[in-house]
Each structure stands twice: as C-alpha cells, then as structure tokens.
Amino acid sequence: MENELETVKNEIIYQSGNEEIRINPAIVKKFLVRGSKQATDAEVFLFMQLCKFKKLNPFLNEAYLVKFGADAQLIVGKEAFMKRAENNVNYEGFEAGIIVERNGEIVELEGSFKLKNDILLGGWCDVNRSDRIKPFKAKVTLTEYDKKQSTWKTLTSTMIRKTAIVQALREAFPQELGGMYTKEDNQFLNQKEAEKVVNNNKKSALEKAFEIKEPVEKIEETVDEDGVIIDGDGVIIEDTEKMKELKEICAVKEFNLEEKSQERFKKTYKELNETEIEFLIEKVCEL
C-alpha cells in the first residue's frame, strides 16, 4: 500500500498533443528504460521532467532512457523533432541530403541515394521559416558520427542525412527543440567528452610529473671547450643544442616552457641545467 501511495505521489500528468500523459518512476523503470543497467531515481526524475517540459509522449517512442554504463542517456526520437517543427506556424519545410565526393569534386545530393563510386562525406539540411529571410543550414561530417555500429553499418547515407535534419531543426527552433538530443547526438557528445577527459588526464599526469622533487645532478664549475663557463648550479647558456631542441618541441606542442620550468624547478628556463633540460624534453615529448 505504501508503494502504491508513493507511485501516485510521484506521478506526473501533462498534455502531449491531444493525449493526456501519465508517468511515474515505476512506469519509467519498467517500460521506458533500455539497456543493461538500472536507471537511478535522479535519472528517472530528470527524464520525467524533460518529457513534461517538452510535452513528449514516451509511449510513442518520442523519448526514452538508455543506460549501459555509469550514466543514463535521455534520448529524443527524430519524429519528436519533426512534430515540434510542424506545430510551429512559421515552419515551411526543409530540404536535406548527403554530401559526397564524385570525380574529385564535392557534391551535395538531395535524399540518400548515391552512386556506387561516390564517397560519402556527410549530410546537409536547410530548414525554412516564414519569418526568416534565409534558411537555417546544417552540414555534418560522417566521420564525427559514424561509429560503424547497428543501423549505421547498413543505412549510412540515411543516418547521416537524418543527423543533419535534426541539427538544422534544433537551430531553426531553439525554443521548441533546445536541450533535446537524439541517440546520434548523444554518441557524438559522449565522444567529445571522452576526448576531453583523456586530454585532462594527460595534463594531470604531466602536472604531477613536474611536482616531483627529483634530485638534480650537481655540476661543478668548469669551462667547456668553447670557453663557456658552467657554474656550480649547472647553469647552461641559452643557445645550447638541447635547449634549442626543447624550445622547438615546446613551440610545436604549444607548451609554456617558461611557466612549467618555474613550477618544476623554481627557476626560469634560461637557468636550467642539462639534467633538467633532458627531463623536460622527455616529459614534453610524452604530450
């Protein structure tokens, strides 16, 4: 009885088109979550609020939750995008197709049909509004979205065209479609987030390396064969071959040598000894 009361208490009721939609956490978890993992209460709550705010009907697959890993994805179907656009009085249709390379030239084709020898590069879409002079244009690159999985393997042209349509519709109708993402959008965003995490991890490892207080070899005061004095702190003149090498590597990798040398060794790069220069070269090359 207590569970039934809790279900009724957390139920959300709203209108989607001409239909009254009633959803609660129990229904979402049982019927509207796909994948191998169980959605958390917080993820279910966010999904329900998205459906209510955007007037989506999850029972018509306009929206659903997918969870395989740590975080659930809130997916909105392409049909939901089309319905929202159709309901806007300023909507005047769209043109969409694919972008291919044909005989060394870039060609935009309408629809999803291409010749056998055409090389598929991406998709395009123009969305027209009566209150705008120019159409909203979107062009997407195939390599950014195609993960060689499921439908993308057999319907590549159709999928990249669909992706372009969704992107163009979202830009044309931000009030109705802002914050709504299809499965393909989520895969693209997750990839970018993963690349960001990898880059941050690399940076973190580098920062840790510079925080290590390793002993630096002490170099006694000498005079080399060119007559250059190296003092007891191992100071080497700026135009040594290794210093030139280090500067060139740093320039290519956009690495702030002055800043990092101060963090790691508490001195400017002009004051680095040979052992420190070798250490910096090694770490910068790892970037």
N, C-alpha and C positions, 0 to 999 in steps of 0.2 A: 504493500500500500504506500509505503514511504517513497519507493522508487517511482511509482505512478504519479504521485504528487509532484515530485521533483521534475519529472518529464514535462508535466503540464506547466509548471512554473517557468521552465526554460524555453518553452515553445515560442517561436516567432511566427507571426501572421502578417502577410503583406499581399499586395496585388501584383501580378505579373501579367500584363495584357488584360484579358478578360477572366483570368483564373485567380482564385484565392489560393495562396500557397501557405501551407503549414509545415514547418520543420522544427525538429528538436534534436538535441545531441544524440539521442538513441537512434533516431532515423538516419541521421548523417553517418554515424559509425557503422550501421548495419547495411545501408544501401548505397551510400554516396561516396565511400572511400575505396579507392582502388590501390592495389599494390600489396606488398608482403608485410608491411608494418602497420601497427595500430596508431591512429591519429590521437594526439593529446587533446585534452579538454580545451586548451588555449587555441590550438589549431582549428578545432571544430567551431569554437566561438567566432574566430575571425572569418571562417568560411561562411557561417550563417549571416554574419553582419554584411559581408560582401554581397551575398545573394539578396538580402533585404535592401541594401542601399542602391544596388544596381538593378533591382527588380528582375532578377534572373530566376528561371524555373529549372531547378536542378533535376527534376523528374523528366525533363525533355533533353537532358544532357547539355543544357546551356552552361552548366558549371558543375565541377566535381573536384574532389580531393584525390591526389595521388601521393603515396608515401612508400618509398623503398628504402631510403637511408634515414639520416637523422632528422631531416626537416621535410614536412609535407609541402606539396606544391598546390596552389589554388589555380586550377585550370578553367579557362572560359572557352567554350566552343566557338568556332568560326560563325556558326549560324546565329549566335547571340550578337555578334558584331553586325551582321547583315540586318537583323531585325531592328537594332537600335538606329542604324543609319536610315532604314526605310521609314521609321517613325518620325524622323526629323523632316519638317516641312521644306527645308532648304536642300534636301538631298536630291541630286539629279543624275544618279547613276555613276558607273565607273567603267573604265577600260583597263584591261590587265593582260599580261602575257609573260613571256620569258625572254631572256637576253642570251644570245648565242654568238659564237664565233663561226663565221661562214666564209671560207676562202680568204682568211686573213683579215676580215672586217667584222666589227661588232654590229650585230643586227638585233633590233627589238621586234619580236614577233607577237601577234595577238594570239591569245589562247595558250594551249600547252603543247601544240604539235610542232615537231621539228624534224628536219631531215636526218637520215642515218649518219651522215658525215658531219653534221653540226655539233659543235662542242658547247654544251650547256654551261653558262657562266652565272646566271642569276635570274631574278624575276623583277617585274616592274608593274606599277599600277598608278592610274590617275583617277582621283575622285573629284567629282564636280559638285559644287554648291551654287545655288542660285544667287546667294548673297556675296559671292566672291568672283573677282574678275578672272583669276587663273585657277586651274585645278590644283589640288594637293597631290604632289608627286612623291612616289617612294620607289627606290631601287635597292634590291638586296642582293648580296653576293652568296652564291651557292655554298662556297667553302665554309662560310660562317655558320650555316645552319645544318648542312647535310652531315649526319653522323653515321651514315651507312647502316641505319637501323630501321627495322619494321617497314612501314609504308614507304620510307624514303628510298629503299632499295629498288622497288618496282615502279613507283609513281613519282619519280624525282621531279619531273617537269611540273606536274600538278601541285606538288607540295611547295615548291619554291614560288610558284605563282600565288598560291594561297597565302604564303607568308607575306608576300608583297602587298596583297589586298588588305590583310589585317593591319599591317603597319600604316598604310595610307589612310584607312578608315579611322584609325586611332588618332592620327594627326589632323584629320579633317573634322572629327567630332570629339574633341578632348573632354568636353563636359559629360558626354554620354559614355565614352569608352576609356577615359583616362583611368589608369590603375588596373585595367583588365588585360590579362595575358593568356595567350594560347599555350599549348604544350610546346610548340616550337620556340615561342618567345622565352619560356622558362628554361629550356635547354640552352639557349644562347646566353641568357643572363647567368645561368649557373656556370657555364664555361668561363665567362669573363670573371666571375667571382673567384673561380678556382685558380685562374691565371694570376689574379691579384694576390691570393693567399700564397701561391708559390713564390711570387716575387717578394712578398713581405717576409717570407721565411728565409729567402736567400739574404735579404738585407739584414734580418735579425742575426743570422749566423755570422755575417761579416762584422756587424757591430760587436758581437760577443768576442770575435777574434781580436778586435782592436782593444778590447777591455782587458785582455790577458796581460799580466805584467811579467813578461818574459825577460830574463837577464840579457843584457846586451853586451856583446864582447867588447872588452876594453882594449883600445888600440893605443899603444904607446906613441909618443911624439916622434915622428920620423919625417924624412924628406924623401919623396919618391924620385924616380929617375928624371922626371920633368922638372924637378925643383919645387914641387907643390908641397907645402907644409900641411901635414895632418896632425892636429893637436891631440892631447890626451883624451879628449871627449869623442874622438873619432870623427870630427867634422871634415867633410869632404867638399871640395869646391863644387859648385852647381853644375858645371858643364862636363861631368864625368859621363862615360858611355852608359852606365847603368841608370844614372839619373835621367838621361835623355830617353832611354828606353821606357822608364817608368812614366815620364811625362806624356809620351806618345800613347801608351796604353790607356792612361787616365783620360786623355783627350777623347779617344775613340769611345770609351765606355762612359763618358760624361761623369767621371768620378772626381769629387772635390779633394784633391790631394792635400791642399793646404789645411782644410778642416780636419781630415782624418789623421793626418800626421800629428796634429796637435792633440787630438783625442787619445791616440795610441801612445805617443811618446812625449807629449807635453813640450813639443818644440816644433818649429816650422820646418817645412821640407828642405829648406836650404841648410839646415843644421843636422840632417840625418846622417848617421854613419853607414858604412857599407852593409853591415849586418841588417840594419833597419831597412835599408833600401831593398835588399833581397827579400825580406819578409813582406814588404809592401807589394812588390812585384808579384809574388806568389799569390797573395790574397786578392789583388785586383784582377789577376788572370782567372781566378775562380768565379768571377761575376758572370 
